[in-house]
Amino acid sequence: MTLKSIASSLLLISFTCILPISTLHAQDDVDQSKELVVGIAGSEPFVFEKNTSSNGIAVEIWEDLAKNKSWDYSYKIYESVEDALYALNKGDLDVVVGPISITAKRLEYMRFSQPYYNSSLAIMSRVDELSLWQKVKPLFSMKLLIAVGIFLIILGIVGTFLWLAERKNSPEQFSERPIDGIGSGMWLAIVTMSTTGYGDKAPITLWGRIIAGSWMIISIIFATSMVAGIASTLTLSSLGTSTISNVEELSGRKVATITASPSETFLREYKAKVTGVNTLVEAMTKLKNKEVDAVVYDRPQLLFYMKNHKDEDLFIAKAEYFRQGYGFAFPTNSELIYPANRALLELAEDQEITKIVDYYLERDE
């Protein structure tokens, strides 16, 4: 191999190694002379109105990101997220900042940064003392009525077997008339199950004693479980409040949420009676006035409302549903996505994003 060919090979290897690094830096290179037009849209605590001292979670994260990248920008305020995204698609904006949900449908028309916050739907309800009817109502539930019905059928079967076994040898205890005889058998089954032991009825035949003995063993398990279930229901209903812990409890109940939001579709799937409103404040007013039983909306907005209304008796369920990430939206061909993602990672690693979120939401969960 000649000296010239060796030199050519080394040059080729150097170029191959340097190319990915130069490409990487090129990705992070944005025209610094251009002033970015940033659309602002969304609700508190992510975006605040101009006349407030706070900026909001999304705006503060964006401003830290832009400072990190030395970007110049100006804001355009929009009434709704959809209006801002429409302007983005028209080419009027370079980025939209706010609680922008990252969805598959939106990815057809725009691109997103990595999520700066992972949101979810949550349930907020009042903390009220239950009325007398609300405490007694669980005892009239369909499940309990069905259980009692099944129990009576089982008693009837056991009573019938005892009557058939005893009616000939013990007619003074078990009348030959079916109604009276089966009734006596059911009475014996109840007395046996409850371990009361009056002694007024007792089987004297072999089959009667086998049936009674088997019933004793079965009823120990059956009666214990049933009594424990009823006692648990009574205890929970007497000590309980009107708080709602999971989405299954919303079936058939009135629930307020923002019209056309993902939570509206979510609630209809669980057969809740949806009351659509335009703002979270309107939804909370209906909850306080007892026009609805609960409010379902994005968890951070509910946490922020609760933080600023500590005097109100409100409860947010631990359960979370319909998890989704919030990110910044960019045009499909934007050169800002890679450097924005890199800056977001750096802010996350330095715990700056966590500090901002905790400041607004006071999360101790």
N, C-alpha and C positions, 0 to 999 in steps of 0.2 A: 504494500500500500504506500503510495507516494505521500509526501508532506502536504501537497495541495489537497488530496482527497481526505486526509486526516483533518485538516483545518476545516474543510467543508462539512464533514460529519459533526465536528464539535459545534460549529455554528448552527447547524440544523437542530442539534440536541438542545442548545441554549435557547433557541427561538421557541422550541416546543415547550420547554419548561416555563419560560417567561410569559407565553401567550395567555394561559389561564389566569395568571395574576393580573396582567394588564386588562384582561376582559372583566375580571371581578371589580377592579377599580373603576373601569368605564361604566359598569352598572351603577356604581355609587355616585357617578358624576352627573350633576344636574346644573343646568344653566343658572348661575347665581345672579345674573343680571335681571332675570325675569321675576316680576312680582306675581306670586300665585294668588289666584282668586279662590277663596275658601267659602263654601256655603255652610251656614250654620242652621241647624234645625233639630227639633226634639224638645223633650220636656225635662223638668227638674228631676233629679239632681245632675243630669248630664249637660244640660244647656239652660242658662238663666237669661232672663230679659236684660236689656241694656242698662236699665236704671237700677240694677242691683249691684251690690259690692262683690258678689261671688260670680265666678265664671262658669263653674260646672265641671264635672269629671271629664267629659269628652274634650272640652275646650282647653282645660289645663294640661291634659296629656298631649294634645296637639301642640300647644305652645311650647312645652318642654321638648317635644320632638323637633319642631321647627328651629328652636334655639340650638339644639344639638347639631342640626344640619346647616345652620346659618342661612335659613331661607327667609326671604321677605314675602309678606303676604298681606292681603286685605280681606275683610269679611263682608259677606252678603247674608243678610238675615232672611230666612224663609218661614212662612207660617207652619208648614208641615214638612215632614221628611219626604213625602212623595213629591211635593213641589220642588224640593231641592234636588232630588234624584232626576226629575224631569229636566231641570236646567243643566245638570251634569251631562245627560245624554245629548242635549242640544249643543253642547260644547261651550256653554257659558261659564263653567266652573272647572277648576283643576282638581278639586277634592271636596267631598262633603263630610263634615264633622258633626257627630251627634250619636245618639243611640241607634245606629243603623244595623238592623238585623242582617246577618249574612245568610242568605237563602239561595237555594239552587236556582230558583226562578230569576232572581236578580243577577246571578252570575252570567246569564245569557246576554246582558246588556252592559255590564260594568265589571270592574275588578275590585277586590277588597284587600285591605291590609290583613295581617293576622289579627285575631280577636284581642282587643285590649281589656275586655271584660266578658265573662261568661254569665249570661243572665238566665232566668227561668220564670215560669209563671208561679204565682203563689196565691194563697187564699187568706183574706183578711175578714174577720168577723167581730161582732161585739162581745164584750164580756158582761152578760146580763145574768141575773139570778133567774132560774127557771120558775115558771108559774106552776100552780098545783097540777093543772092538766098536763103540762109538759113533763112533770115528774112521773105521773101515772101513765102517760101515753105509751111508753115502751111495753107495759103489761098487756096492751091491746094490739100489739103488733101482729101482723099476719103469721110470722114465724112462730111466735109463742102460741097463738091460737091453733096452728097446725100441730104443734108439739103436744098441746093438751088434748086435741082430738085423737092423735095417735095413742096417747096414754090411755084414754077412755076405751079405745078399741081393744088395746092389750088387756086392760082390766076385764072387759067383757069376755074376751077369749078365755082368760084364766078362770074367771067366774063360771063360765059354761063348762069347762073341763072338770072343775071341782064339783059342780052340780051333777054332772053325768056320772062321776065316780061315787058320789055319796048318797044320791037321792033314794036308792033302794034300801041301803043299810042304815041310813040316818035320816028318815023322813021328818023327824021332829026338828032337825036343824035345817034341812034342805027340802023345802016343800016340793012335791011332785009337779006343781004348777010351774011352768018354765019361767015366767016373769019373777015370781017370788023366789024360786030356787036359784036362778042366775043372780038375782039381786043379793041373796045371802052369800053366794060364792064371791061376788065382787067385794062385799063387805069384809069377808075373811081375807081376801087378797090385800085390801087396803090396810087392815089391822096388822097383817103380817109384815107388809112393806114398811109400815111406820114403826114397827116394833112396839106397838102399844100393848098388845097382848091382853085384851079384855077377858078372853077365855070363854065367851059366850058361844063361839063357833070353833069347832076343831074337827079335822078329818079323822075318821076311824078306820077307813079301808086302806089297803096297801097302795092302790093307785092314787087315792086321795092324798096320802102322805107323800108319795113320790112327786105329785104335782105341786103340793104345798112346799116341799123341800126345795124343788127346782126353782120355784118362784122366789123363795127366800134368797137364794144365791144370786139370781138375776136381779132382783129388786135392790140388793145392796149396792150394786154398781149403778143400776138405772136411776134409783131414787136419789142417790148421792149426787150424781151428775146433774139431775134435773133441779134439785133443791139448790145446788151451788150456782147453777145458771140463773135461777130466779133471784137468789140473794144478791148475786153480782149485778143483775139488772137494776134491782131496787136500790142498791148502794150507789151505783153510778148515776142513776137518775136523781137521787136525793141530794147528792153532793155536787152534781154537775152544773155547768153553766151553758150558755147558748153558743159557745165557741165551736168552730168546725175544724176538724183535724185533717180530713182527706177529701178528695174529690167525690168519692162514692156517696158522701153525706149530702152532696148538693143535688142529687136526683130529685126532681119535682119541686125544688125550692127556688125562690126568686134570687137571682144573682145579677149584680150590676157589673158591666165592663165597658171598655171603650168600643164604640161602634166600628166595625170593619177591621178590628185588630185580630191577631191570631188567637187570642183568648176567647173570642166570640165563637169561632168554629170549634175550639176545644171544648167549650161548655156544652154546646149542642150535642156533641158526641156522648156526653154523660147525662143527657136528658134534663139539664137544668133549665129553668124558666129565665131566659136571658132578658135583661133590661139594658138596652143600649144607651150610652151617654156620650157626650162630646169631650168631657174632661174628667180627670181623676177627682177633682174637687166636687164635681156634680155627683159622681158615684159615691163619694164618702158622705155627702149630705143625705143621700137616700138611705145609706146604711145607718146613720145617726138617727134619722127620722123613722126608722124601722119599716121603710118601704121595701127594703130588700133584706135578705138574711146574710148576704156576704158580698164582698167585692173580689173579683179575680183580675189580676193584671200583673205586669212585670214586677218581679220581686224587689229590685233596687228602688223603684219608684214608691212602692208600698213602705219599704224600710225608711225611706227619706221622709215620707208623710208622717210615719209614726214617730220619728225623731223630733219632728217639729210640732207634734200634737200629743205630748206626753200626758196631758191632763185628761185625754179621752181614753175610755176603757176599751182598748182595741187589742186584738190578738192576731198574730200572723202564724199560720201553721208551718211546721217544720218541713212538711212535704213539698217537694219541688217538681214541676212538670214542664214539659216542652222546652228543654234546654236549648239555648241558642247563643251564638257569640255576637258581640257588638264589635264592629270594625269601622275603619274609614273607607269611604267609597271613592274610586278613581275611574277615569275613562279606561276603556279596554286597552288602549295603546300607551298608557301613561308610563313615563320613565321614573315616576316618583315612588312606585310600589316597593321596589327592592330597598332603596335607602330608608324608606319609612319603616319597613319591617325590621331592618337592621337597628334603627334607632329605638323602635319599640322593644326589641329584645334587650338592648342595653339598659333602657329604663326599667324593664322588668327585673333584670339581674341586679340592678342597684336598689331595688325595692321602692323606687319612686312611684310607680303606678299603684302599688299597694298602699302607700302613704296617702295618696290622693283619694283613693276609694274609701279608705277607713275614715278619713277626715269628714267626708260627706255622709257616710252611712253609719258610722260608729259601730262597725260590725264586731260582735263578740261571739259570733256563732262558731 
